[in-house]
Amino acid sequence: MSGFAVVTGFFSVVGVATSTALLGLHLVAAAVMIPVLARSLRTRTDRRAASAVEAR
């Protein structure tokens, strides 16, 4: 998603400052969201593994 926004930003009519700001904000959002999502998925996987062991 960020890659799409960056590529289309370079082909649009906006200035260099706007493109740079867009790129920077997407990178900040990705830097925040990726660890949060990874932690959430890891917790969910751990819970499933624990419940599968208990069911045996």
PyMOL commands that set and color helices and strands:
alter all, ss='L'
color gray80, all
select helices_A, chain A and resi 2-11+16-55
alter helices_A, ss='H'
color red, helices_A
deselect
rebuild
show_as cartoon
